[in-house]
Amino acid sequence: MRILTFVAALMMPLAAQAQDRAPILMDVAETHILPRFDKLPETTGALVSASRVDCDPTSPALRAAYDAAFDSWISASHLRFGPTEVDDRAFAMAFWPDTKGFTTKALSQHIATEDDAVQDPEAYAETSIAGRGFFALERMLFDPAFAEQGNADYRCALIQAIAADIDANARAMADDWQSYAPGLTRPSENGRYRTQDEAMQELFKALSTGLEFTADTRLGRPLGTFDRPRPNRAEAWRSKRSLRHVELSLVALRDLASRLAFDHPDIAADLDAAFARAIENAQAIDDPALAGVSDPQARFRIEALQQSIHDIRAIASTELGPTLGISAGFNSLDGD
C-alpha cells in the first residue's frame, strides 16, 4: 500500500499536467478577469464626472466616487500581468509603497510651478508616475498639507487631471484585456502562452503574489516590529482604507483560488475555509487605518489576521500548486 501511495504521489504532477485546463482557463478569464476590468472604467468614469462637477477635496460625492473606483482597482490589482503591466499601468494606478516620498514631491512640484501638463491628458501621462494614480489623488483629497498649497483653481485642475489619467489607464487596460484574454485561454505554439501549463502558472502566480503582498506589505509594513510599529506606513491610511484593501484583496483572491482548485474539491474546501477565517478576522477588526498596530491588544488581532493569510499561502503552495503541477515561481514583487 505504501509503495502504491508513493507511486501515486510521484505521478500526481504528471497527471496534473495531462489534464485539460481549458475549462478552468476559460472560466477564470470570463468570470474573474474580464468582469473586473470591464467594471473598472465604469467607476473611474464616474470619478472623472464627480471631479468635474465638484473638485472640492471635501466633497462627499467626489470622495464616494474615489472610494468606488479605488475598490474596483484593488479588486483587480492582483492580476499584475499582461495589459495590467504594459507601460507600468499598475504603478500608474497605485504607486505604493512610496518609501522615499516621491508622491509628495511630484504633487508639490506640479502645484509650485503650475505645470500646464494638467491641461493635456497625454502630457500628464508623461509626468512622474508618483504624481499619478489613486495615491496621488488620496493626497489631494485627504492630506491637509495640500489643502492650501498654491492656487485653488490649479489644485482643482490637478485633481481633475489625476482622475482623468486614472480613467485613461483603466480604459486602456480594459480594452487590451479583451484581446489578451484569448491567448490566455487558448495557448498556442506562437502565442504569449505556449501551453495550458504556462497559462495556469501565470494565474497561480497571481494568487501567490497577491497573498504575499497582502500579508507582507499591506499588513507587514504597518506592523513593523513590536518595539517599532509603523502605522503611517499602512496603505491608504489617510483615507482610512487600509483594512478595506486587505478585505477586498482576500475576497478577490478567494474567488480566483476557488476557480483554480475547481477540479480538486478537497483542496478547494481547505482553501475556502482558510479564506473564510481570514476574512472573518479582517471583518472583526474595527480599525480602518490599522492604527492599532501601536496598541498591544489591537496589534494581536492584526497579527492574527496576517497569520491567517500565511495559512492560506501554505495551503496554496503545499496543496494546490503541487496538485496542479506548478509553483509560484518568479513574481512581480521580486524586481528585476
C-alpha positions as a Markdown table, in Angstrom:
| # | Residue | x | y | z |
|---|---|---|---|---|
| 1 | Met | 0.0 | 0.0 | 0.0 |
| 2 | Arg | 2.8 | 2.4 | 0.9 |
| 3 | Ile | 4.5 | 1.7 | -2.4 |
| 4 | Leu | 1.3 | 2.4 | -4.3 |
| 5 | Thr | 0.8 | 5.6 | -2.4 |
| 6 | Phe | 4.4 | 6.7 | -3.1 |
| 7 | Val | 4.0 | 5.9 | -6.8 |
| 8 | Ala | 0.7 | 7.9 | -6.9 |
| 9 | Ala | 2.4 | 10.8 | -5.3 |
| 10 | Leu | 5.2 | 10.7 | -7.9 |
| 11 | Met | 2.6 | 10.5 | -10.7 |
| 12 | Met | 0.5 | 13.4 | -9.3 |
| 13 | Pro | 2.3 | 16.2 | -11.1 |
| 14 | Leu | 2.4 | 14.3 | -14.3 |
| 15 | Ala | -1.3 | 13.6 | -14.1 |
| 16 | Ala | -2.0 | 17.2 | -13.4 |
| 17 | Gln | 0.0 | 18.2 | -16.4 |
| 18 | Ala | -2.1 | 15.8 | -18.5 |
| 19 | Gln | -5.4 | 17.4 | -17.5 |
| 20 | Asp | -7.3 | 19.6 | -19.9 |
| 21 | Arg | -7.0 | 23.1 | -18.3 |
| 22 | Ala | -9.2 | 24.8 | -21.0 |
| 23 | Pro | -12.4 | 24.9 | -18.9 |
| 24 | Ile | -10.5 | 26.4 | -15.9 |
| 25 | Leu | -8.7 | 28.9 | -18.1 |
| 26 | Met | -11.9 | 30.0 | -19.8 |
| 27 | Asp | -13.7 | 30.3 | -16.5 |
| 28 | Val | -11.0 | 32.4 | -14.9 |
| 29 | Ala | -10.8 | 34.7 | -17.9 |
| 30 | Glu | -14.5 | 35.1 | -18.5 |
| 31 | Thr | -15.8 | 35.3 | -14.9 |
| 32 | His | -12.8 | 36.5 | -12.9 |
| 33 | Ile | -10.6 | 38.7 | -15.0 |
| 34 | Leu | -12.7 | 40.4 | -17.7 |
| 35 | Pro | -15.6 | 41.4 | -15.4 |
| 36 | Arg | -13.2 | 43.2 | -13.1 |
| 37 | Phe | -11.5 | 45.1 | -15.9 |
| 38 | Asp | -14.9 | 45.8 | -17.5 |
| 39 | Lys | -16.2 | 47.3 | -14.3 |
| 40 | Leu | -13.1 | 49.4 | -13.7 |
| 41 | Pro | -13.8 | 52.1 | -16.4 |
| 42 | Glu | -17.4 | 52.4 | -15.1 |
| 43 | Thr | -16.2 | 53.5 | -11.7 |
| 44 | Thr | -13.2 | 55.6 | -12.9 |
| 45 | Gly | -15.5 | 57.3 | -15.4 |
| 46 | Ala | -17.8 | 58.2 | -12.5 |
| 47 | Leu | -14.8 | 59.6 | -10.7 |
| 48 | Val | -13.9 | 61.9 | -13.6 |
| 49 | Ser | -17.5 | 63.1 | -13.7 |
| 50 | Ala | -17.6 | 63.7 | -10.0 |
| 51 | Ser | -14.3 | 65.7 | -10.2 |
| 52 | Arg | -15.8 | 67.9 | -12.9 |
| 53 | Val | -19.0 | 68.6 | -11.0 |
| 54 | Asp | -17.2 | 69.4 | -7.7 |
| 55 | Cys | -13.5 | 69.4 | -7.3 |
| 56 | Asp | -13.6 | 70.4 | -3.6 |
| 57 | Pro | -11.5 | 67.8 | -1.8 |
| 58 | Thr | -14.1 | 67.5 | 1.0 |
| 59 | Ser | -17.0 | 66.9 | -1.5 |
| 60 | Pro | -18.9 | 63.8 | -0.3 |
| 61 | Ala | -19.7 | 62.9 | -3.9 |
| 62 | Leu | -16.1 | 63.1 | -5.0 |
| 63 | Arg | -14.8 | 61.1 | -2.1 |
| 64 | Ala | -17.5 | 58.5 | -2.7 |
| 65 | Ala | -16.6 | 58.2 | -6.4 |
| 66 | Tyr | -12.9 | 57.9 | -5.3 |
| 67 | Asp | -13.8 | 55.1 | -2.9 |
| 68 | Ala | -15.8 | 53.2 | -5.6 |
| 69 | Ala | -13.1 | 53.5 | -8.2 |
| 70 | Phe | -10.3 | 52.5 | -5.8 |
| 71 | Asp | -12.4 | 49.5 | -4.7 |
| 72 | Ser | -12.6 | 48.4 | -8.3 |
| 73 | Trp | -8.9 | 48.7 | -8.8 |
| 74 | Ile | -8.0 | 46.8 | -5.6 |
| 75 | Ser | -10.3 | 44.0 | -6.6 |
| 76 | Ala | -8.4 | 43.7 | -9.9 |
| 77 | Ser | -4.9 | 44.7 | -8.8 |
| 78 | His | -3.7 | 41.1 | -8.1 |
| 79 | Leu | -3.8 | 40.4 | -11.9 |
| 80 | Arg | -0.4 | 42.1 | -12.4 |
| 81 | Phe | 0.4 | 40.6 | -15.8 |
| 82 | Gly | -0.3 | 41.2 | -19.5 |
| 83 | Pro | -2.2 | 44.5 | -20.1 |
| 84 | Thr | -2.0 | 45.5 | -16.5 |
| 85 | Glu | 1.8 | 45.8 | -16.6 |
| 86 | Val | 2.1 | 47.5 | -20.1 |
| 87 | Asp | 3.6 | 51.0 | -19.7 |
| 88 | Asp | 3.8 | 50.5 | -16.0 |
| 89 | Arg | 0.0 | 50.8 | -15.8 |
| 90 | Ala | -0.3 | 49.1 | -12.4 |
| 91 | Phe | 2.2 | 51.5 | -10.9 |
| 92 | Ala | 0.5 | 54.5 | -12.6 |
| 93 | Met | -2.7 | 53.4 | -10.9 |
| 94 | Ala | -1.2 | 52.8 | -7.5 |
| 95 | Phe | 2.3 | 54.0 | -6.7 |
| 96 | Trp | 2.8 | 52.3 | -3.4 |
| 97 | Pro | 4.8 | 51.6 | -1.3 |
| 98 | Asp | 6.3 | 55.1 | -1.8 |
| 99 | Thr | 9.3 | 54.7 | 0.5 |
| 100 | Lys | 11.0 | 58.0 | -0.4 |
| 101 | Gly | 8.0 | 60.3 | -0.5 |
| 102 | Phe | 8.1 | 60.8 | -4.3 |
| 103 | Thr | 4.3 | 61.4 | -4.4 |
| 104 | Thr | 4.6 | 64.4 | -2.1 |
| 105 | Lys | 7.5 | 65.8 | -4.1 |
| 106 | Ala | 5.7 | 65.3 | -7.5 |
| 107 | Leu | 2.5 | 66.9 | -6.5 |
| 108 | Ser | 4.2 | 69.8 | -4.7 |
| 109 | Gln | 6.3 | 70.4 | -7.9 |
| 110 | His | 3.1 | 70.5 | -10.1 |
| 111 | Ile | 1.5 | 73.0 | -7.7 |
| 112 | Ala | 4.5 | 75.2 | -7.2 |
| 113 | Thr | 5.2 | 75.6 | -11.0 |
| 114 | Glu | 1.5 | 75.3 | -12.0 |
| 115 | Asp | 2.6 | 72.7 | -14.5 |
| 116 | Asp | 0.4 | 73.1 | -17.6 |
| 117 | Ala | 0.5 | 69.3 | -18.2 |
| 118 | Val | -2.7 | 69.2 | -16.3 |
| 119 | Gln | -4.4 | 70.7 | -19.3 |
| 120 | Asp | -3.3 | 67.8 | -21.6 |
| 121 | Pro | -4.0 | 64.2 | -20.8 |
| 122 | Glu | -1.2 | 62.9 | -23.0 |
| 123 | Ala | 1.3 | 65.3 | -21.4 |
| 124 | Tyr | 0.1 | 64.4 | -17.9 |
| 125 | Ala | 0.6 | 60.7 | -18.7 |
| 126 | Glu | 4.3 | 61.5 | -19.3 |
| 127 | Thr | 4.8 | 63.2 | -15.9 |
| 128 | Ser | 6.3 | 61.4 | -12.8 |
| 129 | Ile | 4.5 | 58.2 | -12.1 |
| 130 | Ala | 4.5 | 59.2 | -8.4 |
| 131 | Gly | 2.2 | 62.1 | -9.1 |
| 132 | Arg | -0.4 | 59.9 | -10.8 |
| 133 | Gly | -3.0 | 57.3 | -9.7 |
| 134 | Phe | -5.1 | 56.7 | -6.6 |
| 135 | Phe | -2.4 | 57.6 | -4.0 |
| 136 | Ala | -1.7 | 60.9 | -5.6 |
| 137 | Leu | -5.4 | 61.6 | -5.6 |
| 138 | Glu | -5.6 | 60.5 | -2.0 |
| 139 | Arg | -3.1 | 63.2 | -1.0 |
| 140 | Met | -5.1 | 65.8 | -2.9 |
| 141 | Leu | -8.4 | 64.8 | -1.2 |
| 142 | Phe | -7.3 | 63.7 | 2.3 |
| 143 | Asp | -3.9 | 65.3 | 3.1 |
| 144 | Pro | -4.3 | 68.7 | 4.9 |
| 145 | Ala | -0.8 | 69.6 | 3.7 |
| 146 | Phe | -2.2 | 70.0 | 0.2 |
| 147 | Ala | -5.4 | 71.8 | 1.1 |
| 148 | Glu | -3.9 | 75.3 | 0.9 |
| 149 | Gln | -0.9 | 74.8 | -1.3 |
| 150 | Gly | -0.8 | 77.1 | -4.3 |
| 151 | Asn | -3.8 | 78.3 | -6.2 |
| 152 | Ala | -7.2 | 76.8 | -5.6 |
| 153 | Asp | -8.0 | 76.7 | -9.3 |
| 154 | Tyr | -4.8 | 74.9 | -10.1 |
| 155 | Arg | -5.4 | 72.3 | -7.3 |
| 156 | Cys | -8.8 | 71.7 | -8.9 |
| 157 | Ala | -7.3 | 71.2 | -12.3 |
| 158 | Leu | -4.7 | 68.9 | -10.8 |
| 159 | Ile | -7.4 | 66.7 | -9.1 |
| 160 | Gln | -9.3 | 66.5 | -12.4 |
| 161 | Ala | -6.1 | 65.6 | -14.3 |
| 162 | Ile | -5.3 | 62.8 | -11.9 |
| 163 | Ala | -8.8 | 61.5 | -12.2 |
| 164 | Ala | -8.7 | 61.6 | -16.0 |
| 165 | Asp | -5.4 | 59.9 | -16.0 |
| 166 | Ile | -6.7 | 57.1 | -13.8 |
| 167 | Asp | -9.7 | 56.7 | -16.1 |
| 168 | Ala | -7.5 | 56.6 | -19.3 |
| 169 | Asn | -5.4 | 53.8 | -17.8 |
| 170 | Ala | -8.5 | 51.9 | -16.7 |
| 171 | Arg | -9.9 | 52.1 | -20.2 |
| 172 | Ala | -6.6 | 51.1 | -21.9 |
| 173 | Met | -6.4 | 48.0 | -19.6 |
| 174 | Ala | -10.0 | 47.0 | -20.2 |
| 175 | Asp | -9.6 | 47.3 | -24.0 |
| 176 | Asp | -6.3 | 45.4 | -24.1 |
| 177 | Trp | -7.6 | 42.6 | -21.8 |
| 178 | Gln | -10.3 | 41.8 | -24.4 |
| 179 | Ser | -7.6 | 41.0 | -27.0 |
| 180 | Tyr | -5.2 | 39.4 | -24.5 |
| 181 | Ala | -7.6 | 37.0 | -22.8 |
| 182 | Pro | -8.0 | 34.6 | -25.9 |
| 183 | Gly | -4.2 | 34.0 | -25.8 |
| 184 | Leu | -4.5 | 33.0 | -22.1 |
| 185 | Thr | -7.5 | 30.7 | -22.7 |
| 186 | Arg | -6.2 | 29.1 | -25.9 |
| 187 | Pro | -2.4 | 28.8 | -25.7 |
| 188 | Ser | -0.5 | 28.2 | -29.0 |
| 189 | Glu | 3.0 | 27.5 | -30.1 |
| 190 | Asn | 3.4 | 31.1 | -31.3 |
| 191 | Gly | 1.3 | 32.7 | -28.6 |
| 192 | Arg | 2.3 | 34.5 | -25.4 |
| 193 | Tyr | 1.4 | 31.2 | -23.6 |
| 194 | Arg | 2.6 | 28.2 | -25.5 |
| 195 | Thr | 0.9 | 25.6 | -23.2 |
| 196 | Gln | -2.0 | 25.4 | -20.8 |
| 197 | Asp | 0.5 | 24.8 | -18.0 |
| 198 | Glu | 2.2 | 28.2 | -18.7 |
| 199 | Ala | -1.2 | 29.9 | -18.6 |
| 200 | Met | -2.1 | 28.1 | -15.3 |
| 201 | Gln | 1.4 | 29.1 | -13.9 |
| 202 | Glu | 0.6 | 32.8 | -14.6 |
| 203 | Leu | -2.7 | 32.6 | -12.8 |
| 204 | Phe | -1.3 | 30.6 | -9.8 |
| 205 | Lys | 1.5 | 33.3 | -9.6 |
| 206 | Ala | -1.2 | 36.0 | -9.4 |
| 207 | Leu | -2.8 | 34.1 | -6.5 |
| 208 | Ser | 0.5 | 33.5 | -4.7 |
| 209 | Thr | 1.8 | 37.1 | -5.2 |
| 210 | Gly | -1.5 | 38.6 | -4.2 |
| 211 | Leu | -1.5 | 36.7 | -0.9 |
| 212 | Glu | 2.2 | 37.6 | -0.3 |
| 213 | Phe | 1.6 | 41.3 | -1.0 |
| 214 | Thr | -1.4 | 41.5 | 1.3 |
| 215 | Ala | 0.3 | 39.6 | 4.2 |
| 216 | Asp | 3.8 | 41.0 | 4.0 |
| 217 | Thr | 3.2 | 44.5 | 2.6 |
| 218 | Arg | -0.3 | 45.7 | 3.3 |
| 219 | Leu | 0.0 | 44.3 | 6.9 |
| 220 | Gly | 3.7 | 43.8 | 7.3 |
| 221 | Arg | 4.6 | 47.4 | 6.7 |
| 222 | Pro | 2.4 | 49.0 | 9.3 |
| 223 | Leu | 3.1 | 46.2 | 11.8 |
| 224 | Gly | 6.8 | 46.8 | 11.6 |
| 225 | Thr | 8.2 | 45.3 | 14.9 |
| 226 | Phe | 6.6 | 45.1 | 18.3 |
| 227 | Asp | 9.0 | 47.7 | 19.6 |
| 228 | Arg | 8.7 | 49.9 | 16.5 |
| 229 | Pro | 5.3 | 49.7 | 14.8 |
| 230 | Arg | 4.8 | 51.9 | 11.7 |
| 231 | Pro | 1.1 | 52.9 | 11.5 |
| 232 | Asn | 1.8 | 55.6 | 8.9 |
| 233 | Arg | 3.2 | 53.0 | 6.6 |
| 234 | Ala | -0.2 | 51.4 | 6.1 |
| 235 | Glu | -1.7 | 51.5 | 2.7 |
| 236 | Ala | -4.1 | 54.4 | 2.1 |
| 237 | Trp | -4.2 | 55.3 | 5.8 |
| 238 | Arg | -5.1 | 58.9 | 5.1 |
| 239 | Ser | -8.4 | 57.9 | 3.5 |
| 240 | Lys | -8.8 | 55.1 | 6.1 |
| 241 | Arg | -8.9 | 52.4 | 3.5 |
| 242 | Ser | -6.0 | 50.2 | 4.8 |
| 243 | Leu | -8.1 | 47.4 | 6.3 |
| 244 | Arg | -10.6 | 47.6 | 3.4 |
| 245 | His | -7.9 | 46.9 | 0.9 |
| 246 | Val | -7.0 | 43.7 | 2.9 |
| 247 | Glu | -10.5 | 42.5 | 2.8 |
| 248 | Leu | -11.1 | 43.4 | -0.8 |
| 249 | Ser | -8.0 | 41.6 | -1.8 |
| 250 | Leu | -8.9 | 38.5 | 0.2 |
| 251 | Val | -12.4 | 38.4 | -1.4 |
| 252 | Ala | -10.9 | 38.7 | -4.9 |
| 253 | Leu | -8.2 | 36.1 | -4.3 |
| 254 | Arg | -10.7 | 33.7 | -2.7 |
| 255 | Asp | -12.6 | 33.8 | -6.0 |
| 256 | Leu | -9.5 | 33.1 | -8.0 |
| 257 | Ala | -8.4 | 30.3 | -5.8 |
| 258 | Ser | -11.8 | 28.6 | -5.9 |
| 259 | Arg | -11.7 | 28.6 | -9.7 |
| 260 | Leu | -8.1 | 27.3 | -9.9 |
| 261 | Ala | -9.0 | 24.5 | -7.5 |
| 262 | Phe | -12.3 | 23.6 | -9.2 |
| 263 | Asp | -11.1 | 20.1 | -10.2 |
| 264 | His | -9.9 | 19.3 | -6.7 |
| 265 | Pro | -12.8 | 19.7 | -4.3 |
| 266 | Asp | -10.9 | 18.7 | -1.1 |
| 267 | Ile | -8.3 | 21.4 | -1.7 |
| 268 | Ala | -11.0 | 23.9 | -2.8 |
| 269 | Ala | -12.7 | 23.2 | 0.6 |
| 270 | Asp | -9.4 | 23.7 | 2.5 |
| 271 | Leu | -8.7 | 27.0 | 0.7 |
| 272 | Asp | -12.3 | 28.3 | 1.1 |
| 273 | Ala | -12.3 | 27.6 | 4.8 |
| 274 | Ala | -8.9 | 29.3 | 5.2 |
| 275 | Phe | -10.1 | 32.3 | 3.3 |
| 276 | Ala | -13.3 | 32.4 | 5.3 |
| 277 | Arg | -11.3 | 32.5 | 8.5 |
| 278 | Ala | -9.1 | 35.3 | 7.2 |
| 279 | Ile | -12.0 | 37.4 | 6.0 |
| 280 | Glu | -13.8 | 36.9 | 9.3 |
| 281 | Asn | -10.6 | 38.0 | 11.1 |
| 282 | Ala | -10.5 | 41.2 | 9.0 |
| 283 | Gln | -14.2 | 42.0 | 9.5 |
| 284 | Ala | -13.7 | 41.6 | 13.3 |
| 285 | Ile | -11.2 | 44.4 | 13.4 |
| 286 | Asp | -12.7 | 47.9 | 13.9 |
| 287 | Asp | -9.6 | 49.8 | 12.7 |
| 288 | Pro | -9.9 | 51.1 | 9.1 |
| 289 | Ala | -6.4 | 52.7 | 9.1 |
| 290 | Leu | -4.7 | 49.9 | 11.0 |
| 291 | Ala | -3.6 | 52.5 | 13.6 |
| 292 | Gly | -3.9 | 49.8 | 16.2 |
| 293 | Val | -0.6 | 48.3 | 15.3 |
| 294 | Ser | 0.8 | 50.6 | 18.1 |
| 295 | Asp | -1.6 | 49.1 | 20.8 |
| 296 | Pro | -0.6 | 45.6 | 22.1 |
| 297 | Gln | -4.1 | 44.3 | 22.2 |
| 298 | Ala | -5.2 | 45.6 | 18.9 |
| 299 | Arg | -1.9 | 44.6 | 17.4 |
| 300 | Phe | -2.6 | 41.0 | 18.4 |
| 301 | Arg | -5.7 | 40.9 | 16.2 |
| 302 | Ile | -3.9 | 42.4 | 13.2 |
| 303 | Glu | -1.1 | 39.8 | 13.6 |
| 304 | Ala | -3.7 | 37.0 | 13.8 |
| 305 | Leu | -5.1 | 38.3 | 10.5 |
| 306 | Gln | -1.7 | 38.3 | 9.0 |
| 307 | Gln | -1.1 | 34.7 | 10.2 |
| 308 | Ser | -4.4 | 33.6 | 8.7 |
| 309 | Ile | -3.3 | 34.8 | 5.3 |
| 310 | His | 0.0 | 33.0 | 5.8 |
| 311 | Asp | -2.1 | 29.9 | 6.4 |
| 312 | Ile | -3.8 | 30.4 | 3.0 |
| 313 | Arg | -0.4 | 30.7 | 1.4 |
| 314 | Ala | 0.7 | 27.5 | 2.9 |
| 315 | Ile | -2.3 | 25.6 | 1.5 |
| 316 | Ala | -1.8 | 27.2 | -1.9 |
| 317 | Ser | 1.9 | 26.3 | -2.0 |
| 318 | Thr | 1.8 | 22.8 | -0.5 |
| 319 | Glu | -1.6 | 21.5 | -1.7 |
| 320 | Leu | -2.9 | 23.5 | -4.7 |
| 321 | Gly | 0.4 | 24.1 | -6.5 |
| 322 | Pro | 1.8 | 20.5 | -6.4 |
| 323 | Thr | -1.6 | 19.1 | -7.4 |
| 324 | Leu | -1.7 | 21.4 | -10.4 |
| 325 | Gly | 1.9 | 20.5 | -11.2 |
| 326 | Ile | 3.0 | 24.1 | -10.9 |
| 327 | Ser | 4.6 | 26.5 | -8.4 |
| 328 | Ala | 4.6 | 30.2 | -7.8 |
| 329 | Gly | 7.9 | 30.8 | -9.4 |
| 330 | Phe | 9.1 | 34.4 | -10.1 |
| 331 | Asn | 6.6 | 37.1 | -9.1 |
| 332 | Ser | 6.3 | 40.8 | -9.8 |
| 333 | Leu | 7.3 | 41.6 | -6.2 |
| 334 | Asp | 10.8 | 40.3 | -6.8 |
| 335 | Gly | 12.0 | 43.1 | -9.0 |
| 336 | Asp | 14.4 | 42.7 | -11.9 |
